[in-house]
Amino acid sequence: MRLRTTVVALVAVVSLAACGGQREPAGSSDGGGRLTIATGNTTGVYYQLGGALASVISSKVSGYRATASETGASVQNIQGLVAGNYDIAFSLGDSASDAVKGENSFKSKQDVVALTRLYNNYTQVAVRTSAGVNSIADLKGKRVSTGSPNSGTEVIARRLLEAAGLDPAHDVTAQRLGLPESVDAMKSGSIDALVWSGGLPTGGITDLTTSLGKGVKLLPITDLLPKMQEKYGSVYTQAPIPAATYKQAADVPTIVVPNVLLVRKDMKDELAEQLTKVIYDNMDALVAVNAAAKGITLENAEKTDPVPLHPGAKKAIDGLK
């Protein structure tokens, strides 16, 4: 009965989050009261787990009420976090690495730190079977959704295309669409492929593979991993998308990158400790919303390098081990 009540509450929070994108500026996250969580597209895992986390914080962290906001994801989340529009942000590890180094999408070093490492994101490249695409290089001349503007998906999509010897600006017809719009465009045939970086399973990809059946397939892309690692380091690794995830004929080898949960450097140690602890004390509630949360483990919690771990988060993790 408890689990059912928890799930109903989580669904309610997710529904509230659907009401809009970026919220009013949240102000300092250490002043008590309200916390805003930057998530991602509505059919992605960030959005689902962000709503669940908001519910857990609101019910378990005394004096705080949390809400989750739909966003374009990683890069936008970090920009909004630094600007004070959000207090907590989901991000891909490669975008977070760029932020603390002041590279690529970030022109200066950003004062963000991690509460914990999360689950891994799997790069999911879906193509219409009729498009005759069997590799990233085959996307030349095709219509490709590279993800929402300023998202971690867009960062990875551009890097994949470049690793395959393609110019993202000229060799493909890039559509900068969120996941729901990308799925709709694939169904209608207005694009040939989409790139998505997300946990397993991602609702939008489940919808796509269920709706189109054999009319869509996932591409293996690990042949590009050496070039990705050479240029961007060990933040990129490989793992299979199990066949059963989306009812494919076989496992699909792909490139993975870890997720991190970020806050500003000035968050008080006590709050950072409480937030980190509440995640690991309520894992059942997160897993109930999306199975990707099973990948959030204490064993990996501190593995956020090069993003520094917040001192309060470290205290919580050390106390839980």
VMD Tcl script that draws the C-alpha trace (Angstrom):
set ca {
  {0.00 0.00 0.00}
  {2.92 2.30 0.85}
  {4.51 1.78 -2.55}
  {1.23 2.49 -4.33}
  {0.79 5.73 -2.38}
  {4.36 6.78 -3.20}
  {3.92 6.11 -6.91}
  {0.66 8.08 -7.01}
  {2.45 11.01 -5.36}
  {5.31 10.81 -7.84}
  {2.95 10.80 -10.80}
  {1.27 13.90 -9.40}
  {4.59 15.73 -9.21}
  {5.52 14.71 -12.75}
  {2.15 16.03 -13.94}
  {2.82 19.35 -12.21}
  {6.21 19.58 -13.90}
  {4.54 19.28 -17.27}
  {2.91 22.66 -16.79}
  {5.88 24.57 -18.11}
  {9.52 24.93 -18.94}
  {11.83 27.17 -16.97}
  {10.38 28.43 -13.70}
  {10.69 31.77 -11.98}
  {14.23 32.33 -10.63}
  {14.62 30.16 -7.54}
  {17.17 32.35 -5.79}
  {19.75 30.94 -3.39}
  {19.36 27.24 -2.73}
  {20.54 27.57 0.86}
  {17.89 29.97 2.09}
  {15.24 27.34 2.79}
  {11.84 26.88 1.25}
  {11.75 26.16 -2.46}
  {14.08 24.09 -4.65}
  {13.75 23.80 -8.41}
  {15.16 20.81 -10.30}
  {16.19 21.14 -13.96}
  {15.39 17.90 -15.79}
  {14.90 17.34 -19.54}
  {12.38 16.40 -22.25}
  {9.00 15.10 -21.09}
  {9.48 11.57 -22.46}
  {13.04 11.22 -21.14}
  {14.40 9.68 -17.94}
  {15.63 13.00 -16.46}
  {12.06 14.27 -16.44}
  {10.65 11.15 -14.80}
  {13.35 10.87 -12.13}
  {13.34 14.63 -11.56}
  {9.66 14.49 -10.70}
  {10.28 11.54 -8.39}
  {13.19 13.31 -6.70}
  {11.08 16.44 -6.21}
  {8.43 14.37 -4.45}
  {10.98 12.66 -2.22}
  {12.65 15.94 -1.25}
  {9.28 17.60 -0.52}
  {8.21 14.77 1.79}
  {11.54 13.90 3.41}
  {13.66 17.08 3.69}
  {12.21 19.28 6.42}
  {11.50 22.88 5.45}
  {11.85 22.37 1.68}
  {9.42 21.93 -1.19}
  {10.87 20.86 -4.52}
  {9.47 21.12 -8.04}
  {10.79 19.69 -11.30}
  {11.00 21.70 -14.54}
  {10.99 20.43 -18.10}
  {14.08 21.72 -19.95}
  {16.25 21.12 -22.99}
  {18.60 19.21 -20.61}
  {22.34 19.24 -19.85}
  {23.85 22.45 -21.25}
  {20.71 24.50 -20.64}
  {20.44 22.99 -17.15}
  {23.97 24.04 -16.23}
  {23.49 27.53 -17.63}
  {20.26 27.91 -15.65}
  {21.85 26.48 -12.50}
  {24.70 29.00 -12.61}
  {22.24 31.82 -13.34}
  {20.20 30.92 -10.26}
  {17.11 29.78 -12.15}
  {17.50 26.22 -10.83}
  {18.93 24.78 -7.63}
  {19.60 21.20 -8.72}
  {20.35 20.01 -12.25}
  {20.63 16.72 -14.09}
  {23.52 16.65 -16.57}
  {25.52 14.34 -18.75}
  {29.07 13.86 -17.53}
  {30.66 15.21 -20.71}
  {28.68 18.47 -20.56}
  {29.45 18.83 -16.84}
  {33.14 18.22 -17.58}
  {33.07 20.97 -20.23}
  {31.40 23.30 -17.71}
  {34.02 22.96 -14.96}
  {36.85 23.24 -17.52}
  {35.27 26.16 -19.40}
  {35.38 24.34 -22.74}
  {33.20 23.89 -25.84}
  {29.68 25.16 -24.93}
  {31.09 27.07 -21.94}
  {33.40 30.06 -22.44}
  {34.52 30.16 -18.80}
  {34.77 27.76 -15.86}
  {31.42 27.26 -14.16}
  {31.09 27.04 -10.36}
  {29.14 23.79 -10.25}
  {29.77 20.68 -8.15}
  {28.18 17.25 -7.92}
  {25.94 15.70 -5.30}
  {26.46 12.25 -6.80}
  {27.06 10.29 -9.94}
  {23.83 8.84 -11.30}
  {23.12 6.07 -13.84}
  {24.71 5.82 -17.29}
  {23.17 7.38 -20.38}
  {23.12 5.22 -23.47}
  {23.53 6.85 -26.88}
  {20.52 5.63 -28.84}
  {20.62 6.24 -32.60}
  {17.34 5.20 -34.18}
  {16.92 5.11 -37.97}
  {14.03 4.33 -40.25}
  {14.77 0.95 -41.85}
  {13.76 2.30 -45.26}
  {16.49 5.00 -45.07}
  {19.25 2.48 -45.86}
  {21.42 3.65 -42.96}
  {23.77 1.13 -41.33}
  {26.35 3.46 -39.74}
  {26.76 7.07 -38.62}
  {28.68 7.77 -41.84}
  {25.58 6.67 -43.81}
  {23.69 9.64 -42.34}
  {25.30 11.91 -44.92}
  {22.54 13.69 -46.81}
  {19.86 12.46 -44.36}
  {17.42 14.35 -42.16}
  {18.58 13.83 -38.58}
  {17.24 15.04 -35.25}
  {20.30 15.96 -33.18}
  {18.34 16.76 -30.01}
  {17.08 19.88 -28.27}
  {19.22 23.03 -28.55}
  {21.78 23.18 -25.73}
  {21.16 19.59 -24.67}
  {23.67 16.87 -23.85}
  {22.15 14.87 -26.70}
  {23.05 17.63 -29.15}
  {26.64 17.65 -27.86}
  {27.00 13.90 -28.38}
  {25.20 13.93 -31.74}
  {27.61 16.53 -33.14}
  {30.62 14.66 -31.79}
  {29.43 11.39 -33.32}
  {28.94 12.97 -36.72}
  {32.38 14.57 -36.58}
  {33.98 11.28 -35.50}
  {32.41 9.68 -38.58}
  {33.98 12.36 -40.79}
  {30.77 14.36 -41.29}
  {30.22 18.09 -40.88}
  {27.07 18.48 -38.71}
  {26.34 21.84 -40.33}
  {26.55 20.71 -43.95}
  {26.57 16.93 -44.38}
  {23.21 16.27 -42.71}
  {19.95 18.18 -42.54}
  {19.99 18.68 -38.78}
  {16.71 19.10 -36.93}
  {17.17 20.38 -33.35}
  {14.15 18.65 -31.86}
  {13.26 17.47 -28.40}
  {12.58 13.76 -27.98}
  {8.76 13.91 -28.23}
  {9.01 15.93 -31.46}
  {11.76 13.63 -32.79}
  {9.61 10.56 -32.20}
  {6.63 12.17 -33.95}
  {8.85 13.16 -36.89}
  {10.19 9.61 -37.19}
  {6.66 8.22 -37.18}
  {5.53 10.65 -39.90}
  {8.64 10.07 -42.00}
  {9.74 13.71 -41.93}
  {13.16 12.70 -40.56}
  {15.29 9.64 -41.25}
  {17.05 9.29 -37.92}
  {17.27 10.60 -34.38}
  {20.03 10.68 -31.79}
  {19.10 10.38 -28.14}
  {21.19 10.09 -25.00}
  {19.21 8.67 -22.12}
  {18.74 5.93 -19.58}
  {17.21 2.54 -20.25}
  {14.39 2.34 -20.97}
  {13.51 5.78 -22.35}
  {9.75 6.13 -22.81}
  {9.98 7.98 -26.12}
  {12.19 5.29 -27.68}
  {9.89 2.57 -26.36}
  {7.00 4.37 -28.05}
  {8.92 4.63 -31.31}
  {10.06 1.01 -31.48}
  {6.62 -0.23 -30.45}
  {4.80 1.93 -33.01}
  {7.08 1.31 -35.99}
  {8.20 -2.22 -35.17}
  {10.60 -3.42 -37.84}
  {10.27 -0.06 -39.55}
  {12.92 1.31 -37.15}
  {16.24 -0.01 -35.87}
  {18.99 1.04 -33.49}
  {22.50 1.53 -34.87}
  {25.65 0.04 -33.33}
  {28.13 2.91 -32.98}
  {31.09 1.61 -30.94}
  {33.36 1.76 -34.00}
  {33.53 5.52 -33.28}
  {34.50 5.12 -29.63}
  {38.31 5.28 -30.15}
  {38.02 8.65 -31.91}
  {35.64 9.96 -29.24}
  {38.01 8.90 -26.47}
  {41.04 10.28 -28.26}
  {39.48 13.72 -28.45}
  {37.34 13.85 -25.30}
  {38.81 11.30 -22.90}
  {37.53 8.39 -20.87}
  {34.16 10.02 -20.08}
  {32.95 7.90 -23.02}
  {32.86 4.10 -22.65}
  {30.85 1.30 -24.24}
  {28.02 -1.01 -23.21}
  {25.21 -2.90 -24.96}
  {21.58 -1.86 -25.15}
  {20.04 -5.23 -24.22}
  {17.77 -6.61 -26.94}
  {14.85 -6.93 -24.50}
  {14.89 -3.19 -23.68}
  {13.17 -2.25 -26.94}
  {12.38 -5.74 -28.29}
  {15.22 -5.68 -30.80}
  {16.58 -8.82 -32.48}
  {19.94 -8.58 -30.68}
  {21.91 -6.44 -28.24}
  {23.07 -3.15 -29.76}
  {26.63 -2.05 -28.81}
  {26.72 1.67 -28.08}
  {28.60 4.51 -26.39}
  {27.69 5.41 -22.83}
  {28.41 8.41 -20.62}
  {27.60 8.84 -16.91}
  {25.07 11.30 -15.55}
  {25.69 13.56 -12.57}
  {23.42 15.56 -10.30}
  {24.74 19.11 -9.99}
  {24.31 22.05 -7.61}
  {26.06 25.39 -7.24}
  {29.28 25.52 -5.28}
  {27.73 27.84 -2.66}
  {25.06 25.39 -1.50}
  {25.38 24.94 2.26}
  {27.06 21.72 3.34}
  {24.11 20.68 5.52}
  {21.61 20.93 2.66}
  {23.89 19.14 0.21}
  {24.32 16.36 2.77}
  {20.55 16.06 3.30}
  {19.81 15.99 -0.44}
  {22.42 13.34 -1.14}
  {21.28 11.16 1.73}
  {17.63 11.38 0.73}
  {18.45 9.99 -2.73}
  {20.03 6.82 -1.37}
  {17.49 6.41 1.43}
  {14.64 6.44 -1.10}
  {15.99 4.46 -4.04}
  {12.87 2.28 -4.13}
  {10.75 5.34 -4.97}
  {13.09 6.36 -7.82}
  {13.27 2.84 -9.27}
  {9.46 2.63 -9.14}
  {9.31 5.54 -11.59}
  {12.06 4.35 -13.98}
  {14.30 1.27 -13.86}
  {17.30 3.39 -14.97}
  {17.59 4.44 -11.32}
  {18.92 0.96 -10.53}
  {22.20 2.27 -11.95}
  {22.54 4.82 -9.12}
  {24.86 3.13 -6.62}
  {26.89 4.11 -3.58}
  {29.82 2.26 -5.11}
  {29.96 4.81 -7.95}
  {28.57 7.82 -6.09}
  {31.92 9.64 -5.75}
  {33.08 8.93 -9.32}
  {32.23 12.39 -10.68}
  {35.74 13.44 -11.81}
  {36.57 15.99 -13.19}
  {33.50 17.55 -11.56}
  {34.26 18.14 -7.85}
  {32.03 16.45 -5.28}
  {30.31 18.86 -2.88}
  {31.81 18.48 0.65}
  {28.34 17.94 2.12}
  {27.62 15.23 -0.45}
  {30.90 13.50 0.38}
  {29.99 13.50 4.07}
  {26.63 11.89 3.26}
  {28.16 9.24 1.00}
  {30.89 8.38 3.54}
  {28.23 8.02 6.23}
  {26.10 5.72 4.11}
  {28.89 3.32 3.15}
}
mol new
graphics top color blue
foreach p $ca { graphics top sphere $p radius 0.5 }
foreach p [lrange $ca 0 end-1] q [lrange $ca 1 end] { graphics top cylinder $p $q radius 0.2 }
display resetview
